[in-house]
Amino acid sequence: MKTTRLLFLLLFFGSSLSIFSQNATIKGIILDDQNQPLAGVNVSFDSEGTQTDLNGVYVLEIPSGREVQLLFSYVGFKDVRLTLNLANNENYEFNVAMRTDIEQIGTVIIDTKRRKKVQGLEPISPEVARRMVGANAGIENVLQSLPGVNSNNELSTQYAVRGGNYDENLVYVNEIEVYRPFLIRSGQQEGLSFVNTDLTSSVDFSAGGFQAKFGDKLSSVLDIRYKKPASFSATADLSLLGASASVGGVSKNGRLTGIVGLRYRDNSLFVDAKQTETNFQPRFADAQAYFTYKVSSKFELGVLGNVAINQYDYQPLTRQTNFGTLADPVALLVFYEGQEEDRYNTYFGALKGTYAVSERYTAKFIGSIYQTTEQEYFDILAQYRLGEVNTNIGDENLGEVEFSEGIGSQLTHARNDLDALIVNFEHKGILALDEDEDTTLEYGIKYTREDIRDRVQEYEIIDSAGFSIRPPLPDFINEQPYDPFVSPIVPYTTIRATNNVQTDRLSGYVQWSKKTEVGSSDLWLNAGVRAHNWTVNGDGIESTTQTVFSPRGQITLKPDWEMDMLFRLSGGVYHQPPFYRELRDSTGTVRPGVKAQQSIHVVLGNDYSFDLWGRPFTLNSEVYYKKLTDVNPYTLENVRIRYRARNNAEAYAVGLDLRLAGEFVPGTESWVSFGYLKTEENIDDRGYIFRPTDQRLKFGVLFQDYVKVIPDLKMYLNLVYNTGLPGGSPSYADPYNFQTRLPDYKRADLGVSYVIVDTDKLRDSGWLKPFKELSIGAEIFNIFDVRNSITNTFVRDVYTKVQYSIPNFLTPRVYNVRLTMKF
C-alpha cells in the first residue's frame, strides 16, 4: 500500500516537471462577499485581459520585467487594483475577495446561483449554517430545514431524503467522497459531523435527480468545497456544548494556501436533561486540514486530512417515563446497573492533483484512504416496573408508581469490534468541445478497495416476573399443559459472527452537457451513464461479482419571459451497490449475493425568481416519483440500521417539495419550506406498508431578524414540524403487525446574539482592535419543551400479556451561551 501511494505521488510531481510557462503568469480564484466563486469578472491590464470562468478561476499572461497594473472589475462590486513586477517564467497566484459597493444587489445574487440550479443543485450559504441555531449546528442542521429532508433526532447529524435512509446520501468534500462510522446506534453517540463549517466556502445540495458524475447512491448529494484563503484569517467559537477554532492563510508568493480546524463537542448538556439519569462522559474531538500548492500555472496539488477521536462512556442510573392518558396514566420506572464504553476513531487522508492540460481540457487525479477502528462494549442490566401513577393532587407521592402491573428485567451485552480500511483511486476529466465552453464532456473512473474486519457478539436476556422469555420462533412455542416444554433456555436475541470481507469496486461515468437556444429561450441538456462493477470475497465467503448500469439525464429551460423562471426535468435509473452494512443481515451473516437496490427516479422542478417589497425572492418547487426494486428491507433503531440482506421487497416514494426563500427582513436570508411524502414497501408480496422513513408532512422555517432600533441585536429561529414516523416493532416481530405511528415532531430553537465588533465597526484601539468580528449570544433549544420521541421501547404487562410501546423521548428545553470571534 505504501509503495502504491508513493508511485501515485511521483506520478503527480513527475507530470509537473514538464510544465513550464514562457511568460510571467498570474492565476487565481475570485470570490464574492459570501465566499462564492464569481463568474465573468474582468481581469485586465493595458488593452489586454480575460474573464473568470464558471468556477471563478482566471489565468492571464502578463509582460515580465516591468510593472503591470491589473484591474479586477465586476458590476456591483468595488474595483480591485494590483501592481506587479514579475520575473521571466514566474507564476504568481492572487486570490481576490471582492466586496459590494452598494448594500444589496439582487440580480447578481440570482445570477451566481443560476448555474447550480441548472444542474439541479440547491446552493446554501455557509454563513447561514455557521450562524443558525440548532442542537447539532452545522450544514446538516440547515439541510433539515429544507423540504424533503427529515431528521427527528436533534443529537444526530444523519438525515433521510425523500423516503430514503441514512445510508443513501452522498457526501463530497472537494470532490472527495467521505464516510461515517459503522457502529453508531444512537444520536447521542455521534459527536461531530465530518463537515467543518468553519472551513467551508460553498455548499450545494441535490435531493434527487442528480447527474451521472455523482456517485452510486439512491437519495441525495451534498457537495462541499473547503476554502482557499486569500489572506490570513482565524475564527473561534465557544459554548457550553464545546468549542471550535480555525486558522488559514496564504504564502507570500501565493502558491501555498492552508486552513486548519479543531473542534470539541460535549453532549452532556443534552443527555443530563433527559429522563434517564446517568453518569455521562463524552469526548468528541477532531482536527482537519486542507492545503493547496500551486506547482505551476497549470498544475495544483491539494491535500485533505482528518483525524476524529470519539469516546463515549455511559452509565445509566434510573429512568422514569410517564405516558398514557390523563384518565389512565402509566409510568415505566427503570433501575440500571452496568455501563457502556464505546470508541469511534477515524483517520482520513486524500491527495488531489488538478492539471490544466489546455484551455479546453482539465484532468484530475484523486487518491484517498479512510480507516475507522470502532468498539462497542456494554453490559447493562435494566430492572423495570410498569404501573399506575398516583394522580391525587396534593399527595406527597404525586407522580410516583403505586401499583405495578408489570415487573421484569433486561440484560443487554455487546462486545463488538470493527476495523475498516477503504482506499480510493480516481481520475476525472473535463473537456470543452467548443471555444465558448457551451458543450462539455466529463468522464471519470474510480477504483475502490474495502477491507472490513468485524466481530459481532451481542445478546439480550429478558424475563418478566421471574420467567425467562424465549424468542418468538417456532422452536420455542409453548403448548403446555398438552405437550411438555423441553426447549432450552436461551437469550431472547443473540448474534455471534466474525467477518473478514473484502470488496473491490470499479466504477465510472461519462456525461455530455450542452447549452443551446430554442428560439429566444435558453436550453441546457445533460445526458450521462454510470457503470459499477463489484466483487465481494473473504474468509468463508463465496466470491460474487455483479455489474449495474445507470443512465441519467436532465433538461433545463429558461423561457424568454418577463417572469424569471427556470424549468427542469431530470431523472434516470439509480443504483446503490451494497456497502458492508447492507451485506450483513440481522444475524451478523454476510450475504455476498445481495443485489444493488434500484430506483427509477423522475423529478420535475421549477425555480421562480421575483422581487417582493423591493427585495429578491425565489420559489422552488419539485414534484418527484421513485419506483424502487430489489429493495433491502431494514429496521431502524434510533440511528442504527439493520438490514435483512435479501432484496425481498419493492417500494415507491412520491411527493412535493416547496421552498420560498428571500429577504423577509432586509439584508438577511430566510426561508419557509413545505414537503409532502408518501413512501411504502411491499415485502415478500404481502402488501404495501409504511417504510420506516414515511414522514408524510413537513413544515420548516429558518428565519433571521434584527431589532430595528438596535441592529446589532440579531435573532435566529429554526422551526420544524413533522408528522409522526412509524413507531417500529420489537425484535423478531413481524413489521406488518406494528403499523402505528409516533406522535408528531415539533421543535423550535431560538438564538439571540449581540454583535460587539464586525466589519462595519472595527475598533482602532483597545483590546477589541484584533477582532474582525465578535459576538455573544444565548440559545434556547426546544423552546416550548415539547416531548418528542424517536423510537419505542416495548415492555410486557405480566397480567394482561399486553406489550406496551413506550416512547423514548428526546431532549427537553435546554439553554446554551455562545461566544463567536473572527480575527
ZAMARGU-4260 file (C-alpha; in steps of 0.2 Angstrom, whole numbers, plus 5000, padded with zeros to 4 digits):
<rodrens>
0) 5000/5000/5000 | 5014/5012/5004 | 5023/5008/4988 | 5007/5012/4978 | 5004/5029/4987
5) 5022/5033/4983 | 5020/5029/4965 | 5005/5040/4965 | 5014/5055/4972 | 5028/5053/4960
10) 5016/5052/4945 | 5009/5069/4951 | 5026/5078/4953 | 5034/5070/4938 | 5020/5077/4927
15) 5023/5094/4934 | 5041/5094/4930 | 5037/5095/4911 | 5026/5111/4913 | 5034/5127/4911
20) 5027/5144/4905 | 5037/5155/4894 | 5029/5171/4901 | 5025/5178/4918 | 5008/5171/4923
25) 4995/5176/4936 | 4981/5165/4941 | 4969/5164/4955 | 4951/5162/4960 | 4939/5177/4963
30) 4925/5176/4977 | 4911/5187/4981 | 4907/5193/4999 | 4899/5176/5003 | 4914/5167/4998
35) 4905/5160/4982 | 4915/5160/4965 | 4911/5174/4954 | 4910/5171/4935 | 4913/5184/4922
40) 4924/5195/4932 | 4935/5206/4920 | 4954/5205/4924 | 4963/5217/4913 | 4979/5227/4910
45) 4983/5240/4896 | 4972/5233/4882 | 4974/5215/4886 | 4963/5205/4898 | 4952/5189/4902
50) 4937/5184/4912 | 4934/5172/4926 | 4926/5155/4921 | 4911/5147/4930 | 4922/5142/4945
55) 4928/5160/4947 | 4946/5155/4940 | 4956/5166/4929 | 4973/5164/4920 | 4982/5178/4912
60) 4999/5180/4905 | 5007/5197/4908 | 5024/5205/4902 | 5039/5201/4914 | 5052/5213/4920
65) 5041/5228/4921 | 5027/5235/4932 | 5010/5230/4927 | 4994/5237/4934 | 4980/5224/4935
70) 4961/5229/4936 | 4948/5217/4943 | 4931/5224/4940 | 4913/5217/4941 | 4896/5226/4940
75) 4890/5230/4958 | 4907/5226/4966 | 4922/5238/4971 | 4936/5238/4959 | 4952/5229/4965
80) 4969/5235/4958 | 4986/5226/4959 | 5003/5232/4953 | 5016/5218/4950 | 5033/5216/4943
85) 5036/5198/4939 | 5052/5189/4933 | 5053/5179/4917 | 5043/5162/4919 | 5037/5167/4936
90) 5020/5160/4941 | 5010/5171/4954 | 4994/5167/4962 | 4982/5181/4968 | 4965/5176/4975
95) 4953/5191/4977 | 4938/5193/4989 | 4928/5207/4981 | 4916/5217/4991 | 4900/5225/4986
100) 4899/5244/4983 | 4881/5245/4987 | 4871/5236/5001 | 4860/5224/4991 | 4862/5218/4973
105) 4848/5206/4970 | 4852/5202/4951 | 4870/5197/4955 | 4864/5185/4969 | 4852/5177/4957
110) 4864/5175/4943 | 4878/5167/4953 | 4866/5154/4959 | 4858/5150/4942 | 4872/5139/4936
115) 4870/5127/4950 | 4851/5127/4949 | 4853/5122/4930 | 4862/5106/4937 | 4848/5103/4950
120) 4859/5108/4964 | 4852/5120/4978 | 4866/5132/4984 | 4866/5135/5003 | 4876/5149/5011
125) 4889/5143/5023 | 4887/5158/5033 | 4869/5154/5037 | 4875/5136/5043 | 4888/5144/5054
130) 4875/5156/5062 | 4859/5146/5063 | 4854/5139/5080 | 4852/5121/5082 | 4856/5107/5095
135) 4869/5100/5082 | 4873/5116/5072 | 4881/5114/5055 | 4877/5110/5037 | 4866/5096/5042
140) 4856/5107/5054 | 4852/5119/5039 | 4848/5104/5027 | 4835/5098/5040 | 4825/5114/5037
145) 4823/5110/5018 | 4808/5101/5011 | 4811/5083/5008 | 4825/5082/5021 | 4820/5074/5038
150) 4828/5070/5054 | 4818/5068/5070 | 4834/5067/5081 | 4842/5083/5086 | 4858/5074/5093
155) 4861/5066/5076 | 4869/5073/5060 | 4861/5060/5049 | 4846/5064/5038 | 4834/5055/5027
160) 4829/5062/5010 | 4813/5058/5001 | 4809/5042/5009 | 4827/5035/5009 | 4838/5031/5024
165) 4854/5037/5032 | 4865/5026/5021 | 4858/5033/5004 | 4866/5050/5004 | 4882/5055/4996
170) 4894/5067/5004 | 4909/5075/4995 | 4922/5087/5001 | 4932/5095/4987 | 4926/5081/4976
175) 4932/5068/4988 | 4919/5056/4995 | 4919/5055/5014 | 4912/5041/5026 | 4904/5040/5043
180) 4907/5027/5057 | 4898/5010/5056 | 4893/5005/5074 | 4884/5021/5080 | 4867/5016/5086
185) 4861/5032/5094 | 4862/5051/5090 | 4870/5055/5107 | 4885/5044/5102 | 4888/5053/5086
190) 4898/5068/5091 | 4904/5078/5076 | 4899/5078/5058 | 4914/5076/5046 | 4910/5093/5038
195) 4918/5108/5047 | 4908/5123/5043 | 4922/5135/5049 | 4932/5128/5034 | 4918/5128/5021
200) 4917/5140/5006 | 4902/5133/4997 | 4888/5121/4999 | 4877/5113/4986 | 4863/5100/4989
205) 4853/5089/4977 | 4838/5080/4984 | 4836/5069/4969 | 4838/5068/4950 | 4857/5072/4951
210) 4869/5070/4936 | 4879/5054/4932 | 4895/5062/4938 | 4889/5060/4956 | 4891/5043/4964
215) 4880/5027/4966 | 4868/5032/4980 | 4849/5032/4979 | 4844/5048/4988 | 4854/5064/4988
220) 4871/5073/4985 | 4879/5085/4997 | 4894/5094/4988 | 4905/5104/5000 | 4920/5115/4995
225) 4933/5120/5008 | 4941/5137/5007 | 4957/5143/4999 | 4961/5158/5010 | 4966/5174/5001
230) 4974/5181/5017 | 4976/5177/5035 | 4961/5173/5045 | 4956/5165/5061 | 4940/5160/5070
235) 4935/5154/5087 | 4918/5148/5094 | 4915/5144/5112 | 4899/5137/5120 | 4893/5125/5134
240) 4892/5112/5120 | 4910/5113/5116 | 4922/5124/5106 | 4930/5126/5088 | 4944/5136/5081
245) 4951/5138/5063 | 4966/5147/5056 | 4970/5149/5037 | 4982/5159/5027 | 4992/5160/5011
250) 5011/5161/5007 | 5019/5177/5001 | 5021/5171/4983 | 5003/5164/4984 | 5007/5147/4979
255) 5003/5138/4996 | 4987/5140/5005 | 4981/5131/5020 | 4967/5131/5033 | 4966/5120/5049
260) 4951/5117/5060 | 4950/5110/5078 | 4933/5105/5086 | 4927/5098/5103 | 4910/5093/5107
265) 4901/5088/5123 | 4883/5082/5123 | 4882/5081/5142 | 4871/5097/5142 | 4858/5087/5132
270) 4859/5070/5140 | 4859/5077/5158 | 4842/5085/5154 | 4834/5069/5148 | 4823/5057/5158
275) 4837/5045/5161 | 4849/5049/5175 | 4866/5045/5170 | 4885/5047/5173 | 4890/5053/5156
280) 4907/5056/5149 | 4908/5060/5131 | 4924/5066/5122 | 4921/5070/5104 | 4936/5079/5095
285) 4943/5081/5078 | 4956/5090/5068 | 4955/5094/5049 | 4967/5102/5037 | 4966/5107/5019
290) 4981/5113/5010 | 4984/5118/4991 | 5001/5120/4982 | 5002/5128/4965 | 5016/5119/4957
295) 5014/5129/4941 | 5001/5139/4932 | 4993/5123/4926 | 4996/5111/4940 | 4989/5111/4958
300) 4990/5099/4972 | 4978/5098/4986 | 4979/5088/5002 | 4964/5085/5014 | 4966/5077/5031
305) 4955/5072/5046 | 4958/5064/5062 | 4942/5061/5074 | 4943/5054/5091 | 4926/5049/5099
310) 4925/5041/5116 | 4908/5038/5123 | 4906/5032/5141 | 4889/5030/5148 | 4882/5023/5164
315) 4863/5024/5166 | 4856/5025/5184 | 4837/5027/5184 | 4823/5032/5171 | 4805/5036/5174
320) 4794/5039/5158 | 4776/5044/5160 | 4764/5040/5146 | 4746/5035/5143 | 4732/5047/5145
325) 4726/5060/5159 | 4712/5047/5164 | 4724/5032/5164 | 4742/5037/5166 | 4755/5024/5166
330) 4773/5025/5171 | 4789/5015/5167 | 4802/5015/5181 | 4819/5008/5177 | 4834/5005/5188
335) 4850/5001/5179 | 4867/4993/5183 | 4882/4992/5172 | 4889/5004/5159 | 4894/5006/5141
340) 4911/5011/5134 | 4912/5015/5115 | 4926/5021/5104 | 4925/5028/5086 | 4942/5033/5080
345) 4943/5038/5061 | 4958/5044/5050 | 4956/5051/5033 | 4969/5057/5020 | 4967/5062/5002
350) 4978/5069/4989 | 4971/5078/4974 | 4980/5084/4958 | 4972/5096/4945 | 4981/5098/4929
355) 4975/5111/4916 | 4982/5102/4901 | 4975/5115/4889 | 4962/5129/4889 | 4949/5116/4885
360) 4954/5101/4895 | 4957/5098/4913 | 4962/5082/4921 | 4961/5077/4940 | 4968/5063/4950
365) 4962/5059/4967 | 4968/5046/4980 | 4961/5044/4997 | 4962/5032/5012 | 4949/5030/5026
370) 4952/5020/5041 | 4940/5018/5056 | 4943/5007/5072 | 4927/5005/5082 | 4922/4996/5098
375) 4905/4995/5106 | 4906/4987/5123 | 4892/4986/5136 | 4884/4976/5150 | 4868/4984/5156
380) 4855/4977/5167 | 4838/4986/5167 | 4825/4981/5180 | 4809/4989/5177 | 4792/4992/5185
385) 4777/4996/5174 | 4762/5003/5184 | 4749/5015/5189 | 4753/5033/5193 | 4747/5042/5208
390) 4736/5057/5202 | 4730/5064/5218 | 4734/5082/5218 | 4742/5087/5235 | 4748/5069/5239
395) 4766/5069/5243 | 4768/5054/5232 | 4760/5063/5217 | 4768/5056/5200 | 4775/5040/5208
400) 4771/5022/5203 | 4759/5015/5216 | 4754/4998/5209 | 4765/4988/5197 | 4756/4979/5183
405) 4772/4973/5175 | 4789/4968/5183 | 4804/4962/5174 | 4822/4964/5169 | 4833/4965/5153
410) 4851/4961/5152 | 4860/4968/5136 | 4878/4963/5132 | 4889/4968/5117 | 4907/4965/5113
415) 4908/4972/5095 | 4924/4977/5086 | 4926/4984/5068 | 4941/4989/5059 | 4938/4996/5041
420) 4951/5002/5028 | 4944/5010/5012 | 4956/5015/4998 | 4951/5025/4983 | 4960/5030/4967
425) 4951/5041/4954 | 4954/5050/4938 | 4942/5063/4931 | 4942/5074/4915 | 4933/5089/4909
430) 4934/5093/4890 | 4926/5108/4882 | 4920/5103/4865 | 4919/5121/4858 | 4928/5138/4862
435) 4913/5145/4871 | 4913/5130/4883 | 4894/5128/4879 | 4897/5110/4876 | 4907/5099/4888
440) 4911/5081/4890 | 4915/5074/4908 | 4921/5057/4912 | 4928/5048/4927 | 4935/5031/4933
445) 4937/5025/4951 | 4944/5010/4959 | 4939/5006/4977 | 4946/4993/4989 | 4936/4990/5005
450) 4944/4979/5019 | 4932/4975/5033 | 4936/4965/5049 | 4921/4964/5060 | 4917/4954/5076
455) 4899/4955/5082 | 4894/4947/5099 | 4878/4953/5106 | 4864/4945/5117 | 4848/4951/5126
460) 4840/4941/5140 | 4823/4946/5145 | 4812/4940/5160 | 4795/4945/5167 | 4790/4941/5184
465) 4805/4929/5186 | 4802/4919/5170 | 4814/4919/5155 | 4806/4925/5139 | 4811/4914/5124
470) 4812/4921/5106 | 4796/4921/5097 | 4802/4907/5085 | 4793/4890/5081 | 4806/4881/5091
475) 4800/4889/5107 | 4781/4888/5105 | 4774/4883/5122 | 4760/4871/5121 | 4759/4866/5139
480) 4750/4858/5148 | 4746/4847/5132 | 4764/4845/5127 | 4779/4845/5138 | 4790/4861/5135
485) 4808/4854/5133 | 4816/4868/5123 | 4832/4875/5131 | 4833/4892/5140 | 4842/4904/5128
490) 4843/4923/5126 | 4829/4932/5118 | 4841/4938/5105 | 4858/4933/5101 | 4871/4937/5087
495) 4888/4930/5086 | 4898/4932/5070 | 4916/4936/5064 | 4918/4943/5047 | 4933/4946/5036
500) 4926/4954/5020 | 4935/4962/5005 | 4926/4972/4991 | 4934/4978/4975 | 4924/4991/4965
505) 4927/4998/4948 | 4915/5012/4943 | 4915/5026/4930 | 4904/5038/4921 | 4903/5049/4906
510) 4892/5063/4903 | 4888/5076/4890 | 4882/5094/4893 | 4877/5107/4881 | 4869/5125/4882
515) 4859/5130/4867 | 4844/5140/4862 | 4827/5136/4857 | 4820/5152/4848 | 4825/5166/4861
520) 4824/5154/4876 | 4840/5146/4884 | 4841/5127/4885 | 4853/5116/4894 | 4855/5097/4890
525) 4864/5084/4900 | 4865/5065/4897 | 4876/5053/4905 | 4878/5035/4911 | 4887/5027/4926
530) 4893/5009/4927 | 4898/5000/4943 | 4906/4983/4945 | 4910/4975/4962 | 4917/4959/4969
535) 4914/4953/4987 | 4925/4940/4994 | 4933/4935/5011 | 4935/4921/5024 | 4922/4908/5021
540) 4913/4918/5008 | 4910/4913/4990 | 4917/4926/4978 | 4902/4935/4970 | 4904/4948/4955
545) 4890/4960/4949 | 4888/4974/4937 | 4875/4988/4935 | 4872/5002/4923 | 4864/5019/4927
550) 4858/5030/4913 | 4853/5048/4919 | 4848/5064/4910 | 4842/5082/4913 | 4834/5096/4903
555) 4833/5114/4909 | 4824/5128/4900 | 4824/5146/4904 | 4810/5154/4893 | 4812/5171/4886
560) 4798/5178/4898 | 4796/5194/4908 | 4795/5182/4923 | 4812/5175/4928 | 4808/5156/4928
565) 4818/5140/4926 | 4810/5123/4922 | 4820/5107/4925 | 4816/5089/4921 | 4828/5076/4927
570) 4829/5058/4932 | 4835/5041/4926 | 4840/5024/4934 | 4849/5025/4951 | 4858/5010/4959
575) 4866/5008/4976 | 4878/4993/4976 | 4878/4986/4994 | 4891/4993/5006 | 4897/4981/5020
580) 4882/4986/5032 | 4870/4981/5018 | 4878/4964/5015 | 4877/4959/5034 | 4860/4953/5039
585) 4851/4954/5056 | 4861/4938/5062 | 4878/4945/5058 | 4880/4934/5042 | 4887/4942/5027
590) 4877/4938/5011 | 4889/4942/4996 | 4875/4940/4983 | 4865/4955/4989 | 4860/4965/4974
595) 4861/4983/4971 | 4845/4992/4976 | 4837/5001/4960 | 4827/5017/4959 | 4819/5024/4944
600) 4818/5042/4948 | 4809/5057/4940 | 4809/5075/4946 | 4800/5090/4938 | 4806/5106/4946
605) 4803/5125/4944 | 4813/5140/4950 | 4804/5157/4950 | 4814/5172/4955 | 4805/5188/4958
610) 4805/5204/4968 | 4794/5207/4983 | 4794/5223/4994 | 4809/5228/4983 | 4819/5213/4988
615) 4824/5197/4979 | 4814/5180/4982 | 4814/5163/4975 | 4801/5150/4975 | 4807/5132/4972
620) 4796/5118/4968 | 4799/5100/4964 | 4787/5085/4961 | 4795/5068/4961 | 4792/5050/4960
625) 4803/5035/4964 | 4800/5017/4959 | 4811/5005/4969 | 4815/4987/4966 | 4827/4974/4974
630) 4824/4984/4990 | 4834/4978/5005 | 4822/4980/5020 | 4828/4986/5036 | 4824/4990/5054
635) 4828/5007/5062 | 4833/5009/5080 | 4837/5027/5084 | 4850/5030/5070 | 4856/5011/5068
640) 4850/5002/5053 | 4850/4983/5052 | 4846/4976/5035 | 4838/4959/5031 | 4850/4957/5016
645) 4838/4948/5005 | 4832/4961/4992 | 4814/4954/4995 | 4804/4970/4993 | 4799/4983/4982
650) 4794/5001/4986 | 4789/5018/4980 | 4790/5036/4985 | 4780/5051/4979 | 4780/5069/4985
655) 4780/5088/4983 | 4793/5100/4989 | 4791/5119/4990 | 4803/5132/4997 | 4801/5151/4997
660) 4817/5159/5001 | 4822/5178/5001 | 4825/5193/5012 | 4809/5193/5023 | 4820/5206/5033
665) 4831/5217/5023 | 4849/5211/5022 | 4845/5193/5029 | 4841/5177/5021 | 4827/5166/5027
670) 4815/5153/5020 | 4799/5144/5023 | 4798/5126/5017 | 4784/5113/5015 | 4786/5094/5010
675) 4773/5080/5007 | 4780/5062/5006 | 4772/5045/5004 | 4783/5030/5004 | 4778/5012/5006
680) 4786/4995/5003 | 4779/4978/4999 | 4789/4964/5007 | 4788/4946/5000 | 4772/4952/4990
685) 4762/4953/5007 | 4755/4971/5003 | 4761/4988/5005 | 4765/4995/5022 | 4774/5011/5028
690) 4793/5012/5026 | 4802/5017/5042 | 4805/5034/5034 | 4787/5038/5029 | 4786/5056/5035
695) 4770/5062/5027 | 4770/5081/5030 | 4785/5093/5034 | 4785/5111/5038 | 4801/5121/5041
700) 4805/5139/5044 | 4823/5146/5045 | 4821/5165/5050 | 4834/5178/5053 | 4829/5196/5060
705) 4837/5210/5070 | 4830/5224/5081 | 4827/5239/5070 | 4832/5252/5084 | 4847/5240/5089
710) 4853/5232/5073 | 4867/5224/5082 | 4855/5213/5091 | 4851/5199/5080 | 4839/5184/5081
715) 4839/5167/5073 | 4824/5155/5073 | 4823/5137/5067 | 4806/5129/5067 | 4802/5111/5062
720) 4785/5102/5061 | 4785/5084/5055 | 4770/5072/5056 | 4774/5056/5066 | 4785/5042/5059
725) 4781/5024/5060 | 4784/5018/5078 | 4794/5002/5073 | 4792/4985/5080 | 4801/4974/5093
730) 4815/4962/5089 | 4810/4947/5079 | 4792/4954/5077 | 4783/4955/5060 | 4783/4973/5055
735) 4766/4970/5047 | 4758/4969/5065 | 4766/4985/5070 | 4760/4999/5059 | 4757/5013/5072
740) 4765/5030/5072 | 4774/5040/5084 | 4767/5057/5089 | 4771/5072/5078 | 4788/5080/5079
745) 4788/5099/5084 | 4803/5109/5088 | 4808/5127/5089 | 4826/5133/5093 | 4830/5151/5096
750) 4846/5160/5096 | 4849/5179/5101 | 4866/5187/5098 | 4873/5204/5101 | 4887/5210/5088
755) 4901/5219/5098 | 4913/5221/5083 | 4910/5217/5064 | 4917/5224/5048 | 4906/5239/5049
760) 4913/5245/5066 | 4931/5239/5068 | 4940/5246/5083 | 4956/5256/5080 | 4962/5254/5098
765) 4960/5245/5114 | 4958/5226/5117 | 4945/5225/5104 | 4957/5230/5090 | 4962/5212/5085
770) 4944/5207/5081 | 4936/5207/5064 | 4920/5200/5072 | 4915/5197/5090 | 4898/5192/5096
775) 4890/5185/5111 | 4873/5176/5112 | 4861/5164/5121 | 4852/5150/5113 | 4836/5140/5119
780) 4834/5123/5111 | 4816/5116/5111 | 4808/5132/5117 | 4791/5125/5120 | 4798/5110/5129
785) 4789/5098/5118 | 4791/5079/5122 | 4797/5072/5105 | 4801/5054/5103 | 4812/5044/5091
790) 4808/5026/5094 | 4798/5015/5106 | 4803/5003/5120 | 4792/4988/5121 | 4788/4981/5138
795) 4776/4967/5143 | 4762/4968/5156 | 4763/4951/5166 | 4745/4951/5170 | 4736/4956/5153
800) 4750/4949/5142 | 4750/4966/5133 | 4765/4974/5125 | 4766/4992/5129 | 4775/5003/5116
805) 4784/5016/5127 | 4791/5031/5118 | 4809/5035/5120 | 4809/5054/5122 | 4821/5066/5115
810) 4829/5081/5124 | 4818/5094/5133 | 4821/5113/5134 | 4840/5117/5136 | 4849/5133/5137
815) 4866/5137/5130 | 4878/5153/5129 | 4889/5156/5114 | 4904/5167/5110 | 4910/5169/5092
820) 4926/5178/5086 | 4935/5181/5070 | 4952/5188/5068
</rodrens>
